[in-house]
């Protein structure tokens, strides 16, 4: 029986040691689990930040590569320049016609008191503008000529 008691004591000692090791391993596993969770949260934060930065870069790249608004603005400016040039030419022609009629009529200001010079210019101005405008009478009416 002494031998049986020593054997039980040996098993009991092994059990106590194994239980202590298990408790220590459980505490270590719990700490490691907490660290893994903490690192996973940090990784999620970094990934979220990365998504935000990627979106900003894409938005900026899209904004710099989308030049359609700039192209439209340039086309509009070019059309305005062409229209201004056309109007300048029309105004110059009208001024020349007025000056020549005024010289013919002998008036320094280009207008007679009764407005007859303006009436006499109507037909010749329309003809000149038709030649300049490509024969579109509707454009004369809309431009005030």
N, CA, C and O atoms as a GROMACS GRO file, in nm:
protein
  580
    1UNK      N    1   0.081  -0.117   0.000
    1UNK     CA    2   0.000   0.000   0.000
    1UNK      C    3   0.086   0.125   0.000
    1UNK      O    4   0.042   0.227  -0.053
    2UNK      N    5   0.197   0.124   0.051
    2UNK     CA    6   0.287   0.238   0.051
    2UNK      C    7   0.325   0.269  -0.092
    2UNK      O    8   0.332   0.385  -0.134
    3UNK      N    9   0.348   0.162  -0.164
    3UNK     CA   10   0.383   0.182  -0.302
    3UNK      C   11   0.265   0.243  -0.376
    3UNK      O   12   0.288   0.328  -0.462
    4UNK      N   13   0.145   0.208  -0.351
    4UNK     CA   14   0.025   0.262  -0.413
    4UNK      C   15   0.007   0.408  -0.376
    4UNK      O   16  -0.038   0.487  -0.458
    5UNK      N   17   0.040   0.444  -0.253
    5UNK     CA   18   0.029   0.582  -0.208
    5UNK      C   19   0.130   0.671  -0.278
    5UNK      O   20   0.101   0.785  -0.312
    6UNK      N   21   0.250   0.616  -0.298
    6UNK     CA   22   0.353   0.693  -0.367
    6UNK      C   23   0.315   0.712  -0.515
    6UNK      O   24   0.342   0.816  -0.575
    7UNK      N   25   0.252   0.612  -0.569
    7UNK     CA   26   0.209   0.619  -0.707
    7UNK      C   27   0.098   0.723  -0.723
    7UNK      O   28   0.097   0.799  -0.820
    8UNK      N   29   0.005   0.726  -0.631
    8UNK     CA   30  -0.104   0.823  -0.632
    8UNK      C   31  -0.047   0.963  -0.614
    8UNK      O   32  -0.088   1.057  -0.681
    9UNK      N   33   0.048   0.974  -0.523
    9UNK     CA   34   0.111   1.104  -0.498
    9UNK      C   35   0.184   1.153  -0.623
    9UNK      O   36   0.180   1.272  -0.654
   10UNK      N   37   0.248   1.064  -0.694
   10UNK     CA   38   0.319   1.099  -0.817
   10UNK      C   39   0.218   1.144  -0.924
   10UNK      O   40   0.243   1.243  -0.993
   11UNK      N   41   0.107   1.074  -0.937
   11UNK     CA   42   0.004   1.112  -1.034
   11UNK      C   43  -0.059   1.246  -0.996
   11UNK      O   44  -0.086   1.331  -1.081
   12UNK      N   45  -0.080   1.262  -0.865
   12UNK     CA   46  -0.137   1.387  -0.815
   12UNK      C   47  -0.043   1.504  -0.846
   12UNK      O   48  -0.088   1.611  -0.886
   13UNK      N   49   0.086   1.484  -0.828
   13UNK     CA   50   0.186   1.587  -0.854
   13UNK      C   51   0.188   1.621  -1.004
   13UNK      O   52   0.196   1.738  -1.042
   14UNK      N   53   0.181   1.520  -1.088
   14UNK     CA   54   0.178   1.541  -1.233
   14UNK      C   55   0.052   1.619  -1.272
   14UNK      O   56   0.056   1.709  -1.356
   15UNK      N   57  -0.060   1.582  -1.208
   15UNK     CA   58  -0.187   1.650  -1.237
   15UNK      C   59  -0.179   1.797  -1.199
   15UNK      O   60  -0.224   1.884  -1.274
   16UNK      N   61  -0.122   1.825  -1.083
   16UNK     CA   62  -0.110   1.964  -1.037
   16UNK      C   63  -0.020   2.043  -1.131
   16UNK      O   64  -0.050   2.156  -1.167
   17UNK      N   65   0.092   1.982  -1.170
   17UNK     CA   66   0.183   2.050  -1.263
   17UNK      C   67   0.115   2.072  -1.398
   17UNK      O   68   0.126   2.181  -1.454
   18UNK      N   69   0.046   1.973  -1.448
   18UNK     CA   70  -0.022   1.983  -1.578
   18UNK      C   71  -0.132   2.089  -1.571
   18UNK      O   72  -0.152   2.165  -1.665
   19UNK      N   73  -0.204   2.092  -1.456
   19UNK     CA   74  -0.310   2.193  -1.441
   19UNK      C   75  -0.251   2.333  -1.439
   19UNK      O   76  -0.308   2.424  -1.498
   20UNK      N   77  -0.138   2.352  -1.372
   20UNK     CA   78  -0.072   2.484  -1.366
   20UNK      C   79  -0.025   2.525  -1.506
   20UNK      O   80  -0.039   2.641  -1.546
   21UNK      N   81   0.031   2.428  -1.580
   21UNK     CA   82   0.074   2.456  -1.716
   21UNK      C   83  -0.045   2.492  -1.806
   21UNK      O   84  -0.037   2.581  -1.890
   22UNK      N   85  -0.156   2.420  -1.787
   22UNK     CA   86  -0.278   2.447  -1.864
   22UNK      C   87  -0.332   2.586  -1.832
   22UNK      O   88  -0.371   2.659  -1.923
   23UNK      N   89  -0.334   2.623  -1.704
   23UNK     CA   90  -0.380   2.756  -1.664
   23UNK      C   91  -0.291   2.864  -1.726
   23UNK      O   92  -0.341   2.965  -1.777
   24UNK      N   93  -0.159   2.843  -1.721
   24UNK     CA   94  -0.065   2.938  -1.780
   24UNK      C   95  -0.087   2.948  -1.931
   24UNK      O   96  -0.088   3.057  -1.987
   25UNK      N   97  -0.104   2.833  -1.997
   25UNK     CA   98  -0.128   2.831  -2.141
   25UNK      C   99  -0.260   2.900  -2.174
   25UNK      O  100  -0.270   2.968  -2.276
   26UNK      N  101  -0.360   2.884  -2.090
   26UNK     CA  102  -0.489   2.950  -2.112
   26UNK      C  103  -0.476   3.102  -2.100
   26UNK      O  104  -0.532   3.176  -2.181
   27UNK      N  105  -0.402   3.147  -1.998
   27UNK     CA  106  -0.380   3.292  -1.983
   27UNK      C  107  -0.302   3.348  -2.103
   27UNK      O  108  -0.334   3.455  -2.154
   28UNK      N  109  -0.200   3.275  -2.146
   28UNK     CA  110  -0.121   3.317  -2.260
   28UNK      C  111  -0.208   3.320  -2.387
   28UNK      O  112  -0.198   3.414  -2.466
   29UNK      N  113  -0.292   3.219  -2.407
   29UNK     CA  114  -0.380   3.215  -2.523
   29UNK      C  115  -0.479   3.332  -2.519
   29UNK      O  116  -0.510   3.390  -2.623
   30UNK      N  117  -0.527   3.366  -2.401
   30UNK     CA  118  -0.619   3.479  -2.387
   30UNK      C  119  -0.550   3.610  -2.423
   30UNK      O  120  -0.606   3.694  -2.494
   31UNK      N  121  -0.426   3.628  -2.372
   31UNK     CA  122  -0.350   3.749  -2.404
   31UNK      C  123  -0.322   3.756  -2.554
   31UNK      O  124  -0.338   3.862  -2.615
   32UNK      N  125  -0.282   3.644  -2.612
   32UNK     CA  126  -0.256   3.642  -2.756
   32UNK      C  127  -0.384   3.671  -2.836
   32UNK      O  128  -0.380   3.739  -2.939
   33UNK      N  129  -0.495   3.620  -2.789
   33UNK     CA  130  -0.623   3.646  -2.855
   33UNK      C  131  -0.656   3.795  -2.852
   33UNK      O  132  -0.703   3.851  -2.952
   34UNK      N  133  -0.631   3.859  -2.738
   34UNK     CA  134  -0.655   4.002  -2.726
   34UNK      C  135  -0.563   4.080  -2.821
   34UNK      O  136  -0.606   4.175  -2.886
   35UNK      N  137  -0.435   4.038  -2.828
   35UNK     CA  138  -0.340   4.104  -2.919
   35UNK      C  139  -0.383   4.087  -3.065
   35UNK      O  140  -0.376   4.182  -3.143
   36UNK      N  141  -0.428   3.968  -3.100
   36UNK     CA  142  -0.474   3.943  -3.236
   36UNK      C  143  -0.594   4.031  -3.268
   36UNK      O  144  -0.603   4.089  -3.377
   37UNK      N  145  -0.687   4.041  -3.173
   37UNK     CA  146  -0.805   4.127  -3.194
   37UNK      C  147  -0.765   4.272  -3.210
   37UNK      O  148  -0.817   4.343  -3.296
   38UNK      N  149  -0.671   4.317  -3.126
   38UNK     CA  150  -0.623   4.455  -3.134
   38UNK      C  151  -0.558   4.482  -3.269
   38UNK      O  152  -0.581   4.586  -3.330
   39UNK      N  153  -0.476   4.388  -3.314
   39UNK     CA  154  -0.408   4.404  -3.443
   39UNK      C  155  -0.509   4.400  -3.559
   39UNK      O  156  -0.494   4.471  -3.658
   40UNK      N  157  -0.612   4.317  -3.544
   40UNK     CA  158  -0.714   4.309  -3.648
   40UNK      C  159  -0.790   4.442  -3.658
   40UNK      O  160  -0.819   4.488  -3.769
   41UNK      N  161  -0.821   4.504  -3.544
   41UNK     CA  162  -0.887   4.635  -3.545
   41UNK      C  163  -0.796   4.740  -3.608
   41UNK      O  164  -0.841   4.824  -3.686
   42UNK      N  165  -0.668   4.736  -3.573
   42UNK     CA  166  -0.573   4.831  -3.632
   42UNK      C  167  -0.564   4.811  -3.783
   42UNK      O  168  -0.557   4.908  -3.858
   43UNK      N  169  -0.564   4.687  -3.827
   43UNK     CA  170  -0.560   4.656  -3.970
   43UNK      C  171  -0.685   4.709  -4.040
   43UNK      O  172  -0.676   4.764  -4.149
   44UNK      N  173  -0.801   4.693  -3.978
   44UNK     CA  174  -0.925   4.745  -4.035
   44UNK      C  175  -0.919   4.897  -4.049
   44UNK      O  176  -0.961   4.953  -4.150
   45UNK      N  177  -0.864   4.964  -3.946
   45UNK     CA  178  -0.850   5.110  -3.953
   45UNK      C  179  -0.758   5.151  -4.067
   45UNK      O  180  -0.788   5.245  -4.141
   46UNK      N  181  -0.648   5.081  -4.082
   46UNK     CA  182  -0.554   5.112  -4.190
   46UNK      C  183  -0.619   5.087  -4.326
   46UNK      O  184  -0.604   5.168  -4.417
   47UNK      N  185  -0.692   4.976  -4.339
   47UNK     CA  186  -0.759   4.946  -4.466
   47UNK      C  187  -0.865   5.051  -4.497
   47UNK      O  188  -0.881   5.090  -4.613
   48UNK      N  189  -0.936   5.096  -4.395
   48UNK     CA  190  -1.038   5.200  -4.414
   48UNK      C  191  -0.972   5.330  -4.461
   48UNK      O  192  -1.020   5.396  -4.552
   49UNK      N  193  -0.861   5.365  -4.397
   49UNK     CA  194  -0.787   5.485  -4.438
   49UNK      C  195  -0.735   5.471  -4.580
   49UNK      O  196  -0.737   5.568  -4.657
   50UNK      N  197  -0.688   5.354  -4.614
   50UNK     CA  198  -0.637   5.328  -4.748
   50UNK      C  199  -0.747   5.344  -4.852
   50UNK      O  200  -0.724   5.400  -4.960
   51UNK      N  201  -0.867   5.295  -4.821
   51UNK     CA  202  -0.980   5.311  -4.912
   51UNK      C  203  -1.009   5.458  -4.934
   51UNK      O  204  -1.036   5.501  -5.047
   52UNK      N  205  -1.006   5.537  -4.826
   52UNK     CA  206  -1.029   5.681  -4.838
   52UNK      C  207  -0.926   5.748  -4.925
   52UNK      O  208  -0.959   5.832  -5.009
   53UNK      N  209  -0.800   5.712  -4.906
   53UNK     CA  210  -0.693   5.772  -4.986
   53UNK      C  211  -0.708   5.731  -5.132
   53UNK      O  212  -0.690   5.813  -5.222
   54UNK      N  213  -0.740   5.604  -5.157
   54UNK     CA  214  -0.760   5.557  -5.294
   54UNK      C  215  -0.873   5.635  -5.361
   54UNK      O  216  -0.861   5.674  -5.478
   55UNK      N  217  -0.981   5.657  -5.288
   55UNK     CA  218  -1.095   5.730  -5.343
   55UNK      C  219  -1.054   5.874  -5.377
   55UNK      O  220  -1.091   5.926  -5.482
   56UNK      N  221  -0.978   5.936  -5.287
   56UNK     CA  222  -0.932   6.074  -5.314
   56UNK      C  223  -0.843   6.078  -5.438
   56UNK      O  224  -0.857   6.168  -5.522
   57UNK      N  225  -0.753   5.982  -5.450
   57UNK     CA  226  -0.663   5.978  -5.565
   57UNK      C  227  -0.744   5.957  -5.694
   57UNK      O  228  -0.718   6.022  -5.795
   58UNK      N  229  -0.841   5.866  -5.688
   58UNK     CA  230  -0.925   5.840  -5.806
   58UNK      C  231  -1.004   5.964  -5.844
   58UNK      O  232  -1.014   5.998  -5.962
   59UNK      N  233  -1.060   6.032  -5.745
   59UNK     CA  234  -1.138   6.153  -5.772
   59UNK      C  235  -1.051   6.261  -5.835
   59UNK      O  236  -1.091   6.326  -5.931
   60UNK      N  237  -0.931   6.279  -5.781
   60UNK     CA  238  -0.841   6.380  -5.837
   60UNK      C  239  -0.796   6.340  -5.977
   60UNK      O  240  -0.787   6.425  -6.066
   61UNK      N  241  -0.768   6.213  -5.996
   61UNK     CA  242  -0.726   6.166  -6.129
   61UNK      C  243  -0.840   6.185  -6.228
   61UNK      O  244  -0.817   6.225  -6.342
   62UNK      N  245  -0.961   6.156  -6.186
   62UNK     CA  246  -1.076   6.173  -6.273
   62UNK      C  247  -1.095   6.320  -6.308
   62UNK      O  248  -1.122   6.355  -6.422
   63UNK      N  249  -1.079   6.405  -6.207
   63UNK     CA  250  -1.094   6.548  -6.230
   63UNK      C  251  -0.988   6.604  -6.324
   63UNK      O  252  -1.018   6.693  -6.404
   64UNK      N  253  -0.867   6.554  -6.315
   64UNK     CA  254  -0.762   6.605  -6.403
   64UNK      C  255  -0.768   6.544  -6.541
   64UNK      O  256  -0.723   6.605  -6.638
   65UNK      N  257  -0.823   6.424  -6.552
   65UNK     CA  258  -0.828   6.362  -6.684
   65UNK      C  259  -0.957   6.397  -6.758
   65UNK      O  260  -0.964   6.381  -6.880
   66UNK      N  261  -1.058   6.446  -6.686
   66UNK     CA  262  -1.183   6.485  -6.750
   66UNK      C  263  -1.172   6.630  -6.795
   66UNK      O  264  -1.197   6.722  -6.718
   67UNK      N  265  -1.134   6.648  -6.919
   67UNK     CA  266  -1.112   6.783  -6.972
   67UNK      C  267  -1.229   6.830  -7.056
   67UNK      O  268  -1.217   6.930  -7.127
   68UNK      N  269  -1.342   6.761  -7.050
   68UNK     CA  270  -1.454   6.798  -7.136
   68UNK      C  271  -1.505   6.938  -7.103
   68UNK      O  272  -1.542   7.012  -7.194
   69UNK      N  273  -1.507   6.976  -6.976
   69UNK     CA  274  -1.553   7.110  -6.940
   69UNK      C  275  -1.458   7.216  -6.996
   69UNK      O  276  -1.501   7.320  -7.046
   70UNK      N  277  -1.330   7.188  -6.989
   70UNK     CA  278  -1.231   7.281  -7.042
   70UNK      C  279  -1.243   7.293  -7.194
   70UNK      O  280  -1.236   7.403  -7.249
   71UNK      N  281  -1.262   7.181  -7.260
   71UNK     CA  282  -1.278   7.181  -7.405
   71UNK      C  283  -1.403   7.259  -7.443
   71UNK      O  284  -1.401   7.338  -7.537
   72UNK      N  285  -1.513   7.236  -7.369
   72UNK     CA  286  -1.637   7.310  -7.398
   72UNK      C  287  -1.618   7.459  -7.378
   72UNK      O  288  -1.666   7.539  -7.457
   73UNK      N  289  -1.547   7.496  -7.272
   73UNK     CA  290  -1.522   7.638  -7.246
   73UNK      C  291  -1.438   7.699  -7.358
   73UNK      O  292  -1.465   7.811  -7.402
   74UNK      N  293  -1.338   7.627  -7.405
   74UNK     CA  294  -1.254   7.678  -7.514
   74UNK      C  295  -1.335   7.693  -7.642
   74UNK      O  296  -1.318   7.791  -7.716
   75UNK      N  297  -1.423   7.597  -7.670
   75UNK     CA  298  -1.509   7.607  -7.789
   75UNK      C  299  -1.599   7.730  -7.778
   75UNK      O  300  -1.618   7.803  -7.875
   76UNK      N  301  -1.654   7.751  -7.659
   76UNK     CA  302  -1.740   7.867  -7.639
   76UNK      C  303  -1.666   7.997  -7.658
   76UNK      O  304  -1.717   8.090  -7.720
   77UNK      N  305  -1.544   8.004  -7.604
   77UNK     CA  306  -1.463   8.125  -7.623
   77UNK      C  307  -1.429   8.148  -7.770
   77UNK      O  308  -1.432   8.261  -7.818
   78UNK      N  309  -1.397   8.041  -7.839
   78UNK     CA  310  -1.364   8.052  -7.982
   78UNK      C  311  -1.485   8.102  -8.060
   78UNK      O  312  -1.472   8.187  -8.148
   79UNK      N  313  -1.603   8.049  -8.028
   79UNK     CA  314  -1.725   8.094  -8.096
   79UNK      C  315  -1.751   8.241  -8.067
   79UNK      O  316  -1.794   8.315  -8.156
   80UNK      N  317  -1.725   8.284  -7.944
   80UNK     CA  318  -1.743   8.425  -7.910
   80UNK      C  319  -1.643   8.512  -7.986
   80UNK      O  320  -1.679   8.620  -8.032
   81UNK      N  321  -1.519   8.466  -7.999
   81UNK     CA  322  -1.418   8.541  -8.074
   81UNK      C  323  -1.460   8.556  -8.220
   81UNK      O  324  -1.446   8.663  -8.278
   82UNK      N  325  -1.510   8.448  -8.278
   82UNK     CA  326  -1.554   8.452  -8.418
   82UNK      C  327  -1.670   8.549  -8.433
   82UNK      O  328  -1.673   8.630  -8.526
   83UNK      N  329  -1.766   8.542  -8.340
   83UNK     CA  330  -1.882   8.631  -8.345
   83UNK      C  331  -1.840   8.777  -8.328
   83UNK      O  332  -1.891   8.864  -8.398
   84UNK      N  333  -1.748   8.803  -8.237
   84UNK     CA  334  -1.698   8.940  -8.217
   84UNK      C  335  -1.628   8.991  -8.342
   84UNK      O  336  -1.647   9.106  -8.381
   85UNK      N  337  -1.548   8.907  -8.405
   85UNK     CA  338  -1.480   8.947  -8.529
   85UNK      C  339  -1.581   8.978  -8.638
   85UNK      O  340  -1.567   9.077  -8.710
   86UNK      N  341  -1.684   8.894  -8.650
   86UNK     CA  342  -1.788   8.916  -8.751
   86UNK      C  343  -1.860   9.047  -8.725
   86UNK      O  344  -1.889   9.124  -8.818
   87UNK      N  345  -1.890   9.072  -8.598
   87UNK     CA  346  -1.960   9.196  -8.564
   87UNK      C  347  -1.871   9.318  -8.588
   87UNK      O  348  -1.919   9.423  -8.631
   88UNK      N  349  -1.741   9.304  -8.561
   88UNK     CA  350  -1.648   9.414  -8.589
   88UNK      C  351  -1.645   9.447  -8.738
   88UNK      O  352  -1.644   9.564  -8.777
   89UNK      N  353  -1.643   9.343  -8.821
   89UNK     CA  354  -1.642   9.364  -8.965
   89UNK      C  355  -1.772   9.431  -9.008
   89UNK      O  356  -1.770   9.526  -9.087
   90UNK      N  357  -1.886   9.383  -8.958
   90UNK     CA  358  -2.015   9.443  -8.993
   90UNK      C  359  -2.018   9.589  -8.951
   90UNK      O  360  -2.064   9.674  -9.027
   91UNK      N  361  -1.971   9.618  -8.831
   91UNK     CA  362  -1.971   9.756  -8.782
   91UNK      C  363  -1.881   9.843  -8.870
   91UNK      O  364  -1.914   9.958  -8.899
   92UNK      N  365  -1.767   9.790  -8.911
   92UNK     CA  366  -1.677   9.865  -8.998
   92UNK      C  367  -1.740   9.894  -9.133
   92UNK      O  368  -1.728  10.005  -9.185
   93UNK      N  369  -1.806   9.793  -9.189
   93UNK     CA  370  -1.872   9.812  -9.318
   93UNK      C  371  -1.982   9.916  -9.305
   93UNK      O  372  -1.995  10.005  -9.390
   94UNK      N  373  -2.062   9.907  -9.200
   94UNK     CA  374  -2.169  10.004  -9.179
   94UNK      C  375  -2.113  10.145  -9.162
   94UNK      O  376  -2.169  10.241  -9.214
   95UNK      N  377  -2.004  10.156  -9.089
   95UNK     CA  378  -1.943  10.287  -9.069
   95UNK      C  379  -1.893  10.345  -9.202
   95UNK      O  380  -1.910  10.463  -9.230
   96UNK      N  381  -1.832  10.259  -9.283
   96UNK     CA  382  -1.785  10.305  -9.415
   96UNK      C  383  -1.902  10.348  -9.502
   96UNK      O  384  -1.894  10.450  -9.569
   97UNK      N  385  -2.010  10.271  -9.501
   97UNK     CA  386  -2.128  10.307  -9.579
   97UNK      C  387  -2.187  10.439  -9.531
   97UNK      O  388  -2.224  10.525  -9.612
   98UNK      N  389  -2.195  10.455  -9.401
   98UNK     CA  390  -2.247  10.580  -9.345
   98UNK      C  391  -2.158  10.698  -9.385
   98UNK      O  392  -2.208  10.804  -9.424
   99UNK      N  393  -2.027  10.678  -9.375
   99UNK     CA  394  -1.935  10.786  -9.410
   99UNK      C  395  -1.945  10.822  -9.558
   99UNK      O  396  -1.946  10.939  -9.594
  100UNK      N  397  -1.953  10.720  -9.643
  100UNK     CA  398  -1.960  10.748  -9.787
  100UNK      C  399  -2.092  10.815  -9.823
  100UNK      O  400  -2.094  10.906  -9.906
  101UNK      N  401  -2.201  10.772  -9.763
  101UNK     CA  402  -2.331  10.836  -9.790
  101UNK      C  403  -2.332  10.979  -9.737
  101UNK      O  404  -2.390  11.068  -9.798
  102UNK      N  405  -2.269  10.997  -9.624
  102UNK     CA  406  -2.266  11.131  -9.566
  102UNK      C  407  -2.188  11.226  -9.658
  102UNK      O  408  -2.226  11.342  -9.674
  103UNK      N  409  -2.080  11.176  -9.716
  103UNK     CA  410  -2.002  11.259  -9.808
  103UNK      C  411  -2.081  11.289  -9.933
  103UNK      O  412  -2.077  11.400  -9.986
  104UNK      N  413  -2.155  11.186  -9.981
  104UNK     CA  414  -2.237  11.206 -10.100
  104UNK      C  415  -2.346  11.309 -10.074
  104UNK      O  416  -2.376  11.392 -10.160
  105UNK      N  417  -2.404  11.302  -9.957
  105UNK     CA  418  -2.513  11.393  -9.923
  105UNK      C  419  -2.463  11.529  -9.878
  105UNK      O  420  -2.538  11.626  -9.873
  106UNK      N  421  -2.335  11.536  -9.845
  106UNK     CA  422  -2.277  11.661  -9.802
  106UNK      C  423  -2.303  11.694  -9.657
  106UNK      O  424  -2.299  11.811  -9.618
  107UNK      N  425  -2.328  11.594  -9.576
  107UNK     CA  426  -2.350  11.620  -9.433
  107UNK      C  427  -2.229  11.572  -9.356
  107UNK      O  428  -2.174  11.465  -9.384
  108UNK      N  429  -2.187  11.650  -9.260
  108UNK     CA  430  -2.069  11.615  -9.182
  108UNK      C  431  -2.102  11.507  -9.082
  108UNK      O  432  -2.018  11.419  -9.057
  109UNK      N  433  -2.220  11.510  -9.023
  109UNK     CA  434  -2.257  11.413  -8.919
  109UNK      C  435  -2.306  11.282  -8.974
  109UNK      O  436  -2.313  11.184  -8.900
  110UNK      N  437  -2.339  11.276  -9.100
  110UNK     CA  438  -2.385  11.152  -9.160
  110UNK      C  439  -2.535  11.137  -9.157
  110UNK      O  440  -2.586  11.039  -9.212
  111UNK      N  441  -2.610  11.228  -9.095
  111UNK     CA  442  -2.756  11.219  -9.090
  111UNK      C  443  -2.816  11.353  -9.131
  111UNK      O  444  -2.766  11.459  -9.095
  112UNK      N  445  -2.923  11.345  -9.204
  112UNK     CA  446  -2.999  11.466  -9.236
  112UNK      C  447  -3.102  11.485  -9.126
  112UNK      O  448  -3.135  11.393  -9.052
  113UNK      N  449  -3.152  11.604  -9.118
  113UNK     CA  450  -3.250  11.632  -9.014
  113UNK      C  451  -3.374  11.545  -9.026
  113UNK      O  452  -3.432  11.507  -8.924
  114UNK      N  453  -3.413  11.513  -9.145
  114UNK     CA  454  -3.535  11.433  -9.162
  114UNK      C  455  -3.508  11.283  -9.161
  114UNK      O  456  -3.603  11.205  -9.175
  115UNK      N  457  -3.383  11.238  -9.145
  115UNK     CA  458  -3.349  11.096  -9.138
  115UNK      C  459  -3.345  11.028  -9.272
  115UNK      O  460  -3.340  10.906  -9.278
  116UNK      N  461  -3.346  11.104  -9.383
  116UNK     CA  462  -3.352  11.043  -9.515
  116UNK      C  463  -3.225  10.965  -9.549
  116UNK      O  464  -3.230  10.871  -9.629
  117UNK      N  465  -3.111  11.003  -9.490
  117UNK     CA  466  -2.989  10.927  -9.520
  117UNK      C  467  -2.997  10.786  -9.464
  117UNK      O  468  -2.944  10.692  -9.523
  118UNK      N  469  -3.063  10.772  -9.351
  118UNK     CA  470  -3.078  10.639  -9.292
  118UNK      C  471  -3.166  10.554  -9.383
  118UNK      O  472  -3.137  10.436  -9.404
  119UNK      N  473  -3.272  10.612  -9.436
  119UNK     CA  474  -3.360  10.537  -9.525
  119UNK      C  475  -3.287  10.497  -9.652
  119UNK      O  476  -3.308  10.387  -9.704
  120UNK      N  477  -3.203  10.585  -9.704
  120UNK     CA  478  -3.132  10.554  -9.828
  120UNK      C  479  -3.024  10.448  -9.805
  120UNK      O  480  -2.984  10.379  -9.899
  121UNK      N  481  -2.978  10.436  -9.680
  121UNK     CA  482  -2.876  10.336  -9.650
  121UNK      C  483  -2.934  10.197  -9.628
  121UNK      O  484  -2.862  10.098  -9.643
  122UNK      N  485  -3.060  10.189  -9.593
  122UNK     CA  486  -3.120  10.060  -9.559
  122UNK      C  487  -3.093   9.954  -9.665
  122UNK      O  488  -3.047   9.844  -9.634
  123UNK      N  489  -3.123   9.987  -9.789
  123UNK     CA  490  -3.110   9.888  -9.896
  123UNK      C  491  -2.964   9.852  -9.920
  123UNK      O  492  -2.934   9.734  -9.937
  124UNK      N  493  -2.874   9.949  -9.923
  124UNK     CA  494  -2.734   9.918  -9.950
  124UNK      C  495  -2.669   9.844  -9.833
  124UNK      O  496  -2.582   9.759  -9.855
  125UNK      N  497  -2.710   9.873  -9.712
  125UNK     CA  498  -2.656   9.800  -9.596
  125UNK      C  499  -2.703   9.657  -9.596
  125UNK      O  500  -2.625   9.566  -9.568
  126UNK      N  501  -2.829   9.634  -9.627
  126UNK     CA  502  -2.880   9.497  -9.631
  126UNK      C  503  -2.805   9.416  -9.736
  126UNK      O  504  -2.770   9.300  -9.712
  127UNK      N  505  -2.781   9.476  -9.852
  127UNK     CA  506  -2.706   9.406  -9.956
  127UNK      C  507  -2.565   9.371  -9.909
  127UNK      O  508  -2.517   9.261  -9.933
  128UNK      N  509  -2.499   9.466  -9.842
  128UNK     CA  510  -2.363   9.442  -9.794
  128UNK      C  511  -2.360   9.335  -9.688
  128UNK      O  512  -2.272   9.249  -9.686
  129UNK      N  513  -2.457   9.340  -9.598
  129UNK     CA  514  -2.461   9.241  -9.490
  129UNK      C  515  -2.497   9.103  -9.544
  129UNK      O  516  -2.447   9.003  -9.493
  130UNK      N  517  -2.581   9.098  -9.644
  130UNK     CA  518  -2.614   8.969  -9.705
  130UNK      C  519  -2.490   8.906  -9.765
  130UNK      O  520  -2.470   8.785  -9.753
  131UNK      N  521  -2.407   8.986  -9.829
  131UNK     CA  522  -2.284   8.934  -9.887
  131UNK      C  523  -2.193   8.884  -9.776
  131UNK      O  524  -2.134   8.777  -9.789
  132UNK      N  525  -2.179   8.961  -9.667
  132UNK     CA  526  -2.091   8.921  -9.556
  132UNK      C  527  -2.147   8.802  -9.480
  132UNK      O  528  -2.072   8.713  -9.439
  133UNK      N  529  -2.278   8.799  -9.460
  133UNK     CA  530  -2.339   8.694  -9.379
  133UNK      C  531  -2.371   8.568  -9.455
  133UNK      O  532  -2.427   8.475  -9.398
  134UNK      N  533  -2.338   8.562  -9.580
  134UNK     CA  534  -2.363   8.439  -9.657
  134UNK      C  535  -2.504   8.432  -9.710
  134UNK      O  536  -2.550   8.323  -9.745
  135UNK      N  537  -2.577   8.547  -9.717
  135UNK     CA  538  -2.708   8.548  -9.779
  135UNK      C  539  -2.820   8.511  -9.685
  135UNK      O  540  -2.930   8.482  -9.733
  136UNK      N  541  -2.801   8.512  -9.556
  136UNK     CA  542  -2.906   8.475  -9.461
  136UNK      C  543  -2.975   8.602  -9.412
  136UNK      O  544  -2.921   8.673  -9.327
  137UNK      N  545  -3.095   8.631  -9.465
  137UNK     CA  546  -3.164   8.753  -9.426
  137UNK      C  547  -3.208   8.748  -9.281
  137UNK      O  548  -3.216   8.852  -9.217
  138UNK      N  549  -3.236   8.628  -9.226
  138UNK     CA  550  -3.278   8.616  -9.088
  138UNK      C  551  -3.171   8.662  -8.992
  138UNK      O  552  -3.202   8.711  -8.883
  139UNK      N  553  -3.044   8.647  -9.029
  139UNK     CA  554  -2.938   8.691  -8.941
  139UNK      C  555  -2.929   8.841  -8.932
  139UNK      O  556  -2.884   8.896  -8.831
  140UNK      N  557  -2.975   8.912  -9.041
  140UNK     CA  558  -2.976   9.057  -9.038
  140UNK      C  559  -3.077   9.109  -8.939
  140UNK      O  560  -3.052   9.204  -8.865
  141UNK      N  561  -3.193   9.046  -8.939
  141UNK     CA  562  -3.298   9.091  -8.849
  141UNK      C  563  -3.260   9.066  -8.706
  141UNK      O  564  -3.288   9.149  -8.619
  142UNK      N  565  -3.196   8.951  -8.677
  142UNK     CA  566  -3.160   8.918  -8.539
  142UNK      C  567  -3.042   9.000  -8.490
  142UNK      O  568  -3.026   9.018  -8.369
  143UNK      N  569  -2.956   9.050  -8.583
  143UNK     CA  570  -2.841   9.129  -8.542
  143UNK      C  571  -2.872   9.277  -8.535
  143UNK      O  572  -2.786   9.357  -8.501
  144UNK      N  573  -2.995   9.313  -8.568
  144UNK     CA  574  -3.034   9.453  -8.558
  144UNK      C  575  -3.004   9.531  -8.683
  144UNK      O  576  -3.015   9.654  -8.678
  145UNK      N  577  -2.968   9.472  -8.795
  145UNK     CA  578  -2.932   9.544  -8.917
  145UNK      C  579  -3.044   9.549  -9.006
  145UNK      O  580  -3.034   9.606  -9.115
   0.00000   0.00000   0.00000
